Amino acid sequence: MRLYNKKVIALVDQEFEDLELWYPILRLREEGATVHLVGQEANKEYIGKYGVPAKSDYAFHDIDIVDYDAILVPGGWAPDKLRRYPEVLHFVKEMDKAKKPIGQICHAGWVLISAKILDGKKVTSTPGIKDDMENAGATWFDEPVIIDDHIISSRRPPDLPPYVKAFADKLAES
């Protein structure tokens, strides 16, 4: 249980990519991490793109980011909503300043773009937002997972095993 004392935020909103939210949560919990689902409202059921529900543990305003060791941003269409919340951008910026692990997969790069933390970083994402990532100042790679210091990025669901392993390894180091 190498992640026993680690606390992770998993952001959630409607139309998250089901596997990109749940696979990391379950794997991190298997390794002992506490993972809280955090959305705009507490105790709300959010529905993924393919119908899998996720009930939030807390609302954005309920948490203090300094109490957490890492943050996960799922893909799907949720990132386009999540990046509009000032609290989410604050969470990502604070994690970045503290050099705590930030995991992003698929379209989740939009949240990091809006938080303005990608300039000079190496990343990957779904190829559909490659131009967005590059326009934010990042160098984009077509690889299953890219680790640039504390930012761990991935492309899509088939890349989940190496992505979550890299994220868990980085979290264990922190």
Backbone torsions as a table, in degrees:
resi	resn	phi	psi	omega
1	MET	NA	64.6	-172.9
2	ARG	-67.9	-14.0	-179.4
3	LEU	-108.7	21.4	-173.2
4	TYR	-51.4	-43.7	-176.5
5	ASN	-97.5	16.7	-177.0
6	LYS	-98.5	139.7	177.7
7	LYS	-118.9	130.1	-174.7
8	VAL	-127.3	138.9	171.1
9	ILE	-94.5	131.8	168.6
10	ALA	-113.6	112.0	180.0
11	LEU	-71.3	146.4	-179.7
12	VAL	-144.2	144.0	171.6
13	ASP	-155.8	173.9	-177.7
14	GLN	-59.0	145.9	175.8
15	GLU	64.5	32.9	169.8
16	PHE	-64.8	157.3	174.9
17	GLU	-78.8	116.3	-169.8
18	ASP	-50.1	-54.0	-179.1
19	LEU	-66.6	-35.0	-177.0
20	GLU	-71.6	-18.0	172.6
21	LEU	-90.9	-54.3	-170.0
22	TRP	-75.1	-37.8	-178.7
23	TYR	-58.4	-51.6	178.6
24	PRO	-61.4	-41.4	-179.6
25	ILE	-58.7	-50.2	-176.9
26	LEU	-64.6	-42.6	179.8
27	ARG	-63.9	-43.6	180.0
28	LEU	-66.5	-38.5	176.5
29	ARG	-65.2	-36.5	176.3
30	GLU	-60.1	-29.6	-179.7
31	GLU	-93.0	7.2	173.0
32	GLY	100.0	-3.3	-179.7
33	ALA	-71.9	149.5	169.3
34	THR	-92.0	123.1	-179.5
35	VAL	-120.8	121.0	177.3
36	HIS	-104.8	131.9	172.7
37	LEU	-84.2	126.6	-175.2
38	VAL	-127.1	124.0	179.7
39	GLY	-133.0	-173.6	-179.4
40	GLN	-62.2	-33.5	179.0
41	GLU	-123.9	146.1	175.4
42	ALA	-80.1	149.7	176.4
43	ASN	55.9	30.8	177.8
44	LYS	-102.7	141.8	176.0
45	GLU	-90.4	117.3	175.4
46	TYR	-100.2	144.4	-176.6
47	ILE	-112.8	130.6	178.9
48	GLY	-74.9	172.0	-179.0
49	LYS	-56.2	-31.9	-176.6
50	TYR	-108.3	16.2	172.3
51	GLY	95.0	-0.4	179.7
52	VAL	-78.8	127.7	-179.8
53	PRO	-84.5	157.3	173.6
54	ALA	-144.5	121.4	-179.5
55	LYS	-97.2	126.6	-178.7
56	SER	-70.9	141.7	175.1
57	ASP	-83.0	-37.3	-175.1
58	TYR	-140.5	158.7	169.6
59	ALA	-91.2	159.7	179.9
60	PHE	-51.0	-44.8	-175.3
61	HIS	-72.5	-8.7	-179.0
62	ASP	-83.9	-14.2	-170.7
63	ILE	-114.0	157.0	172.4
64	ASP	-114.0	117.2	-173.7
65	ILE	-58.1	-28.6	-178.5
66	VAL	-67.1	-15.5	178.3
67	ASP	-80.2	-2.6	-174.6
68	TYR	-116.4	152.2	-177.5
69	ASP	-98.6	-15.2	-176.3
70	ALA	-166.4	166.6	177.8
71	ILE	-139.0	141.5	176.8
72	LEU	-117.4	133.5	176.1
73	VAL	-117.8	115.5	179.5
74	PRO	-78.3	166.4	175.7
75	GLY	-92.1	-150.7	-172.9
76	GLY	87.7	-152.1	178.9
77	TRP	-94.3	-9.8	179.7
78	ALA	-56.7	-40.0	-178.3
79	PRO	-57.6	-31.9	179.4
80	ASP	-66.7	-27.6	175.4
81	LYS	-83.4	-46.3	-175.4
82	LEU	-58.1	-36.8	-176.2
83	ARG	-71.0	-6.2	178.9
84	ARG	-90.4	-9.2	-179.3
85	TYR	-92.1	121.6	178.9
86	PRO	-57.1	-33.3	179.8
87	GLU	-63.8	-41.4	-179.9
88	VAL	-63.6	-44.6	179.5
89	LEU	-64.1	-38.1	175.7
90	HIS	-61.1	-46.5	179.9
91	PHE	-57.2	-48.5	-176.9
92	VAL	-65.5	-42.7	179.0
93	LYS	-63.3	-41.0	179.8
94	GLU	-67.9	-40.0	176.5
95	MET	-63.0	-39.7	179.2
96	ASP	-64.8	-46.7	179.2
97	LYS	-59.6	-38.6	-178.3
98	ALA	-83.5	-3.2	-179.3
99	LYS	59.2	35.1	175.9
100	LYS	-89.8	151.1	-176.2
101	PRO	-57.2	131.3	174.8
102	ILE	-121.1	117.9	178.2
103	GLY	-104.8	131.1	177.6
104	GLN	-141.3	137.6	-179.0
105	ILE	-135.1	144.5	174.1
106	CYS	62.8	-117.2	-180.0
107	HIS	-81.7	-2.2	-179.2
108	ALA	-61.4	-20.1	177.5
109	GLY	-56.6	-26.7	177.6
110	TRP	-57.5	-36.9	-179.4
111	VAL	-66.8	-43.2	179.4
112	LEU	-67.2	-34.7	175.5
113	ILE	-61.2	-49.2	-178.3
114	SER	-66.5	-26.6	175.8
115	ALA	-79.9	-7.7	177.2
116	LYS	59.4	47.0	-179.4
117	ILE	-116.5	7.8	-172.6
118	LEU	-98.0	-5.9	-177.5
119	ASP	-59.6	121.3	179.4
120	GLY	82.8	2.8	-178.4
121	LYS	-91.6	156.6	172.3
122	LYS	-100.7	129.6	-176.1
123	VAL	-146.7	170.9	165.1
124	THR	-136.7	172.6	-178.7
125	SER	-173.2	-176.6	168.5
126	THR	-60.7	140.1	179.7
127	PRO	-56.9	-21.6	-179.5
128	GLY	-62.8	-21.7	178.3
129	ILE	-116.6	18.1	177.7
130	LYS	-52.6	-49.3	-178.7
131	ASP	-61.1	-40.0	178.9
132	ASP	-61.3	-43.6	-179.4
133	MET	-64.0	-45.3	179.5
134	GLU	-66.2	-39.0	178.2
135	ASN	-65.8	-21.8	176.3
136	ALA	-84.5	0.3	176.5
137	GLY	99.7	3.6	-179.7
138	ALA	-86.6	158.2	170.2
139	THR	-100.7	122.0	-172.5
140	TRP	-99.5	138.1	177.7
141	PHE	-125.9	144.0	176.0
142	ASP	-93.4	74.8	-178.0
143	GLU	-133.1	155.3	-179.5
144	PRO	-59.3	-37.8	179.4
145	VAL	-149.3	140.5	175.4
146	ILE	-126.0	131.2	176.8
147	ILE	-114.9	118.8	174.5
148	ASP	-124.5	95.8	-176.0
149	ASP	59.0	-110.5	-175.3
150	HIS	-99.1	-0.6	179.0
151	ILE	-99.6	121.4	-179.4
152	ILE	-115.0	119.5	-176.7
153	SER	-124.6	154.3	-178.3
154	SER	-148.0	166.1	-171.7
155	ARG	-90.5	-52.5	-169.0
156	ARG	-165.0	174.5	-174.6
157	PRO	-51.3	-39.6	178.9
158	PRO	-61.0	-18.3	-179.5
159	ASP	-91.4	3.2	-176.0
160	LEU	-57.8	-43.1	-179.4
161	PRO	-57.0	-51.9	178.8
162	PRO	-68.9	-31.2	179.0
163	TYR	-64.0	-50.8	-176.6
164	VAL	-70.5	-33.9	175.6
165	LYS	-62.4	-46.0	179.3
166	ALA	-62.3	-41.1	179.5
167	PHE	-64.8	-46.1	179.7
168	ALA	-63.8	-40.0	177.4
169	ASP	-61.4	-45.0	179.4
170	LYS	-65.0	-40.6	178.3
171	LEU	-64.4	-39.2	178.7
172	ALA	-64.9	-32.9	179.3
173	GLU	-72.3	-29.5	-172.3
174	SER	-77.8	NA	NA
